[in-house]
């Protein structure tokens, strides 16, 4: 009897084990899925990042492309168990410059009620009707009044092939080739992640675009343009060091598996190796991407923006005092003074030239008269 009971227990345990194992696996998989949140990248690629990184949990969820970030940047020794207990007040929504509010549901700017020459900034143009006016912004300017100018930073990185130093290939000379494109997309994907996850949370939602500029043969360096849209109040605080630090700290918190193709060396960037990682400001003045008057000088700023300064002997007739140097005109009195001085110089030049010509003619005629006077009387003219 006892032996039969033991046999029944063994059979029951054998039947129960698969059920217990399945329950454990399903619970662990559901727990894993709740600790992973998707981050959308360029070209609609989805890469999953662990909650142990700076991405937070916001309630209510962020709207209008807002990004949920933890208030304090996590340290490298932060464990996933600590992040499982995130509180709502540990996270906040970082809105794009066009929105504000706890969940980024409010528009940051008011609609235009009228449109004048001074309404649209950075060379923007008033379009639409009198009831629904709006500004048509030029490239790299944003906002309802075109008041924000994109900040463009040039990033140079040494690239690799699966962790090994890349070897120069002919395809790198053509930006449209498959090799050039796939490398640039991977680098831009990692740079976007670094901006989202960097230590300065106000920059987390500033990424706009990233595109390939060129490749350099020495050590195969890729040069890309990183375009950011920053809230106006933060622009004076932006500098190269801050952007470089945002990239470094963002990559430091990133799961190394996200660098699946090992296109760049995270160690090189995190250590700040200047031979393999450089950031410098794109100069809109040098490249002609500005709206300064033809009578003004374009001066680039450390943030990548620019100011316009009217040339000497001109007056600033710009419509908005906050955007000087857009309409520089020569002063009427100065023009009159130049006209008087020019007229005087012309008159003096004519007089001098006329006198010199008369003197020269008289000098040439002098000897002929003398020869005629000294001729013999019987000379038949």
C-alpha positions as CSV (number, residue, x, y, z in Angstrom):
1,X,0.0,0.0,0.0
2,X,2.8,2.4,0.9
3,X,4.7,1.5,-2.2
4,X,1.6,2.2,-4.3
5,X,1.2,5.7,-2.7
6,X,4.9,6.5,-3.4
7,X,4.4,5.4,-7.0
8,X,1.3,7.7,-7.4
9,X,3.3,10.6,-5.9
10,X,6.2,10.1,-8.3
11,X,3.8,10.0,-11.2
12,X,2.0,13.2,-10.0
13,X,5.3,15.0,-9.5
14,X,6.4,14.1,-13.0
15,X,3.2,15.4,-14.4
16,X,3.4,18.6,-12.3
17,X,7.0,19.5,-13.1
18,X,6.4,20.6,-16.7
19,X,3.5,22.8,-15.5
20,X,5.8,24.5,-12.9
21,X,8.6,25.0,-15.4
22,X,6.2,26.5,-17.9
23,X,4.8,28.8,-15.3
24,X,8.2,30.0,-14.3
25,X,9.3,30.6,-17.9
26,X,6.1,32.5,-18.7
27,X,6.4,34.7,-15.6
28,X,10.1,35.4,-16.3
29,X,9.4,36.3,-19.9
30,X,6.6,38.6,-18.9
31,X,8.9,40.3,-16.3
32,X,11.6,40.7,-18.9
33,X,9.2,42.2,-21.4
34,X,8.1,44.8,-18.8
35,X,11.6,45.8,-18.2
36,X,12.3,46.5,-21.8
37,X,11.0,49.6,-23.6
38,X,11.3,50.3,-27.4
39,X,13.2,53.3,-28.7
40,X,12.4,54.3,-32.2
41,X,15.4,55.1,-34.4
42,X,16.0,56.4,-37.9
43,X,14.6,54.3,-40.8
44,X,11.9,53.0,-38.4
45,X,14.3,50.5,-36.8
46,X,13.3,49.4,-33.3
47,X,16.0,48.7,-30.8
48,X,15.1,47.7,-27.2
49,X,16.9,49.4,-24.3
50,X,16.8,48.2,-20.7
51,X,15.1,50.4,-18.1
52,X,18.3,50.3,-16.0
53,X,19.4,53.0,-18.3
54,X,18.3,56.7,-18.2
55,X,15.0,56.1,-19.9
56,X,12.2,56.5,-17.2
57,X,8.6,55.5,-16.7
58,X,6.3,58.5,-16.9
59,X,2.6,58.6,-15.8
60,X,0.8,60.1,-17.7
61,X,2.9,59.0,-20.7
62,X,4.6,61.6,-22.8
63,X,2.8,62.9,-25.8
64,X,3.9,64.7,-29.0
65,X,7.2,62.8,-29.3
66,X,8.2,63.6,-25.7
67,X,10.9,61.4,-24.1
68,X,10.6,60.1,-20.6
69,X,13.9,60.6,-18.7
70,X,14.9,60.0,-15.1
71,X,15.6,63.1,-13.1
72,X,19.0,62.0,-12.1
73,X,21.5,60.3,-14.3
74,X,22.0,56.6,-13.2
75,X,25.4,55.5,-12.2
76,X,27.1,52.5,-13.9
77,X,26.6,50.4,-10.8
78,X,22.8,50.8,-10.8
79,X,21.1,47.4,-10.7
80,X,18.0,46.5,-12.6
81,X,16.3,45.6,-9.3
82,X,16.5,49.2,-8.2
83,X,15.0,50.4,-11.5
84,X,12.1,48.0,-11.2
85,X,10.9,50.1,-8.3
86,X,11.0,53.4,-10.2
87,X,8.6,56.0,-8.8
88,X,6.5,58.3,-11.0
89,X,8.3,61.4,-9.5
90,X,11.7,59.9,-10.5
91,X,10.9,60.6,-14.2
92,X,9.8,63.5,-16.2
93,X,8.8,64.2,-19.8
94,X,11.4,66.0,-21.9
95,X,9.4,67.8,-24.6
96,X,10.4,69.0,-28.0
97,X,10.8,72.9,-28.2
98,X,7.3,73.1,-29.8
99,X,5.5,71.6,-26.7
100,X,5.4,72.0,-22.9
101,X,3.6,70.6,-19.9
102,X,3.9,67.6,-17.7
103,X,3.0,65.3,-20.6
104,X,4.0,67.6,-23.5
105,X,0.4,68.1,-24.4
106,X,0.5,72.0,-24.5
107,X,1.8,74.0,-27.4
108,X,4.8,76.1,-26.4
109,X,3.9,79.0,-28.8
110,X,0.8,80.9,-29.6
111,X,-0.7,81.0,-33.1
112,X,0.0,84.0,-35.2
113,X,-2.7,86.7,-35.3
114,X,-1.1,88.8,-37.9
115,X,2.0,88.6,-40.0
116,X,4.3,91.6,-40.6
117,X,7.8,91.9,-42.0
118,X,9.3,91.5,-38.5
119,X,7.2,88.5,-37.5
120,X,9.2,85.7,-39.3
121,X,12.8,85.5,-38.2
122,X,15.9,84.2,-39.9
123,X,14.6,85.2,-43.4
124,X,11.2,83.5,-43.0
125,X,8.3,84.6,-45.2
126,X,4.7,85.4,-44.3
127,X,2.2,83.2,-46.1
128,X,-1.4,82.3,-45.7
129,X,-4.4,84.5,-45.3
130,X,-5.1,87.4,-43.0
131,X,-7.2,85.1,-40.8
132,X,-4.7,82.2,-40.7
133,X,-1.2,83.7,-41.2
134,X,1.9,81.6,-40.8
135,X,5.6,81.8,-41.4
136,X,7.3,79.8,-44.1
137,X,10.7,79.1,-42.6
138,X,14.0,78.7,-44.4
139,X,16.1,75.5,-44.1
140,X,17.4,74.8,-40.6
141,X,15.0,77.2,-38.9
142,X,12.0,76.1,-36.9
143,X,9.1,77.4,-34.8
144,X,5.9,79.2,-35.7
145,X,7.9,82.4,-36.1
146,X,11.1,80.7,-37.4
147,X,12.8,81.9,-34.3
148,X,14.9,78.8,-33.6
149,X,17.9,78.0,-35.7
150,X,19.3,74.5,-35.9
151,X,22.6,73.8,-34.1
152,X,24.8,71.8,-36.4
153,X,27.8,70.0,-35.0
154,X,30.4,68.1,-37.1
155,X,31.3,64.7,-35.5
156,X,34.4,62.8,-36.6
157,X,34.7,59.2,-35.6
158,X,37.1,56.4,-36.4
159,X,35.1,53.4,-37.9
160,X,35.7,49.7,-37.6
161,X,34.6,46.5,-39.2
162,X,33.3,44.1,-36.5
163,X,35.7,45.6,-34.0
164,X,38.7,45.6,-36.3
165,X,40.1,48.8,-37.9
166,X,38.4,49.5,-41.2
167,X,40.4,49.4,-44.3
168,X,40.0,52.1,-46.9
169,X,37.8,51.0,-49.9
170,X,36.9,52.7,-53.1
171,X,33.2,52.8,-52.1
172,X,34.0,55.2,-49.3
173,X,34.6,57.9,-52.0
174,X,31.0,57.6,-53.1
175,X,28.6,58.8,-50.4
176,X,25.7,57.0,-52.2
177,X,27.4,53.6,-52.2
178,X,25.9,50.8,-50.1
179,X,29.0,50.6,-47.9
180,X,29.1,54.4,-47.2
181,X,25.4,54.5,-46.5
182,X,25.2,51.5,-44.1
183,X,28.2,52.8,-42.1
184,X,26.7,56.3,-41.8
185,X,23.3,54.9,-40.8
186,X,24.8,52.8,-38.0
187,X,26.9,55.8,-36.7
188,X,23.9,58.1,-36.8
189,X,21.8,55.6,-35.0
190,X,24.3,55.4,-32.1
191,X,24.7,59.2,-32.0
192,X,21.0,59.6,-31.7
193,X,20.9,57.1,-28.8
194,X,23.7,59.0,-27.1
195,X,21.9,62.3,-27.3
196,X,18.7,60.7,-25.9
197,X,20.5,59.0,-23.0
198,X,23.2,61.6,-22.2
199,X,23.7,63.2,-18.8
200,X,22.1,66.6,-19.7
201,X,18.4,65.6,-19.8
202,X,17.4,68.9,-21.4
203,X,19.2,67.8,-24.5
204,X,17.5,64.4,-24.7
205,X,14.8,65.5,-27.2
206,X,17.0,67.8,-29.3
207,X,18.0,65.3,-32.0
208,X,16.7,66.3,-35.4
209,X,18.8,64.7,-38.0
210,X,22.2,63.2,-38.8
211,X,23.7,62.8,-42.3
212,X,27.0,61.8,-43.9
213,X,29.4,64.5,-45.0
214,X,32.5,62.5,-46.1
215,X,35.1,59.9,-45.2
216,X,38.8,60.5,-44.6
217,X,41.4,58.1,-45.7
218,X,43.7,58.3,-42.7
219,X,42.5,55.6,-40.3
220,X,39.1,55.7,-42.1
221,X,37.4,58.6,-40.3
222,X,33.7,59.2,-40.9
223,X,32.5,62.8,-40.8
224,X,28.8,63.4,-40.1
225,X,26.6,66.4,-39.3
226,X,24.6,66.2,-36.1
227,X,21.6,68.5,-36.2
228,X,19.9,69.6,-32.9
229,X,16.9,71.7,-32.1
230,X,17.4,73.5,-28.8
231,X,15.0,75.6,-26.8
232,X,15.9,79.3,-27.1
233,X,16.5,79.7,-23.3
234,X,19.1,76.9,-23.4
235,X,21.1,78.0,-26.4
236,X,23.5,80.4,-24.4
237,X,24.5,77.4,-22.3
238,X,25.4,75.2,-25.3
239,X,29.1,74.6,-26.2
240,X,31.3,71.9,-27.7
241,X,32.2,70.5,-24.3
242,X,28.6,70.0,-23.4
243,X,27.7,68.2,-26.7
244,X,30.8,66.1,-26.5
245,X,30.0,65.1,-22.9
246,X,26.4,64.3,-23.9
247,X,27.6,61.8,-26.5
248,X,30.2,60.3,-24.2
249,X,27.8,59.8,-21.2
250,X,25.0,58.6,-23.5
251,X,27.1,55.9,-25.0
252,X,28.5,54.9,-21.5
253,X,25.0,54.0,-20.4
254,X,24.1,52.2,-23.6
255,X,24.0,48.4,-23.8
256,X,27.1,47.4,-25.8
257,X,24.9,45.0,-27.8
258,X,23.3,47.9,-29.5
259,X,26.6,48.5,-31.3
260,X,25.9,45.2,-33.0
261,X,28.1,45.8,-36.0
262,X,30.9,47.3,-33.9
263,X,31.2,50.2,-36.3
264,X,32.6,52.5,-33.7
265,X,34.7,51.9,-30.6
266,X,32.7,52.9,-27.5
267,X,35.9,52.8,-25.4
268,X,37.6,55.4,-27.7
269,X,34.6,57.7,-27.4
270,X,34.0,57.3,-23.7
271,X,37.7,57.9,-23.0
272,X,37.6,61.1,-25.1
273,X,40.4,60.0,-27.5
274,X,40.9,63.1,-29.7
275,X,42.5,61.1,-32.4
276,X,39.4,59.0,-33.0
277,X,36.6,61.3,-31.7
278,X,36.2,65.0,-32.4
279,X,33.3,67.4,-32.3
280,X,33.4,70.9,-33.8
281,X,30.9,73.6,-34.8
282,X,29.5,73.9,-38.3
283,X,30.2,77.4,-39.5
284,X,27.0,78.8,-41.3
285,X,28.9,82.0,-42.1
286,X,31.6,80.2,-44.0
287,X,29.1,78.2,-46.0
288,X,26.8,81.0,-46.8
289,X,23.8,79.6,-44.8
290,X,22.7,82.8,-43.2
291,X,20.3,85.8,-43.8
292,X,22.7,88.7,-43.0
293,X,22.5,91.8,-45.2
294,X,25.0,92.1,-48.0
295,X,26.2,95.2,-46.1
296,X,26.7,93.2,-42.9
297,X,29.3,90.7,-41.5
298,X,28.2,87.2,-40.4
299,X,29.8,86.2,-37.1
300,X,29.6,82.5,-35.9
301,X,28.8,81.8,-32.3
302,X,30.2,79.0,-30.1
303,X,26.8,77.3,-30.1
304,X,26.7,77.1,-33.9
305,X,24.3,80.0,-34.4
306,X,25.4,83.3,-35.9
307,X,24.9,87.1,-35.5
308,X,24.9,89.8,-38.1
309,X,26.8,93.0,-37.7
310,X,26.3,96.0,-40.0
311,X,29.4,97.2,-41.8
312,X,31.0,100.6,-40.9
313,X,29.2,103.7,-42.4
314,X,25.9,101.9,-42.5
315,X,22.9,102.0,-40.2
316,X,20.9,99.0,-38.9
317,X,17.3,99.3,-40.2
318,X,16.3,95.7,-39.2
319,X,12.7,95.3,-38.3
320,X,13.5,93.4,-35.1
321,X,16.1,94.6,-32.6
322,X,16.7,91.0,-31.5
323,X,17.8,90.1,-35.0
324,X,20.1,92.9,-36.1
325,X,22.2,93.1,-39.2
326,X,19.4,91.8,-41.5
327,X,18.8,95.2,-43.2
328,X,21.9,97.4,-43.3
329,X,21.6,100.7,-45.2
330,X,24.0,103.5,-45.9
331,X,23.1,106.7,-44.0
332,X,21.8,109.6,-46.2
333,X,24.2,112.1,-44.8
334,X,27.1,109.7,-45.3
335,X,26.0,109.2,-48.9
336,X,25.7,113.0,-49.4
337,X,29.2,113.4,-47.9
338,X,30.6,110.8,-50.2
339,X,28.8,112.4,-53.2
340,X,30.3,115.9,-52.3
341,X,33.8,114.5,-51.8
342,X,33.5,112.4,-55.0
343,X,32.3,115.4,-57.0
344,X,35.2,117.6,-55.6
345,X,37.7,114.9,-56.5
346,X,36.3,114.6,-60.0
347,X,36.3,118.3,-60.5
348,X,39.9,118.6,-59.3
349,X,40.9,115.8,-61.5
350,X,39.4,117.4,-64.6
351,X,41.0,120.7,-63.8
352,X,44.4,119.1,-63.2
353,X,44.2,117.0,-66.4
354,X,43.0,120.0,-68.4
355,X,45.8,122.2,-67.2
356,X,48.4,119.6,-67.9
357,X,47.1,119.0,-71.4
358,X,47.2,122.8,-72.2
359,X,50.7,123.1,-70.9
360,X,51.8,120.0,-73.0
361,X,50.3,121.5,-76.2
362,X,52.0,124.8,-75.7
363,X,55.3,123.0,-75.0
364,X,54.9,121.0,-78.3
365,X,54.1,124.1,-80.4
366,X,56.9,126.2,-79.0
367,X,59.8,124.8,-81.2
368,X,57.7,124.8,-84.4
369,X,57.1,128.6,-84.0
370,X,60.7,129.2,-83.4
371,X,61.7,127.2,-86.5
372,X,59.3,129.3,-88.7
373,X,60.6,132.5,-87.3
374,X,64.2,131.6,-88.0
375,X,63.5,130.5,-91.6
376,X,65.2,132.4,-94.5
377,X,63.0,135.2,-96.0
378,X,63.2,133.8,-99.5
379,X,61.9,130.3,-98.3
380,X,58.7,129.5,-100.2
381,X,56.1,128.2,-97.9
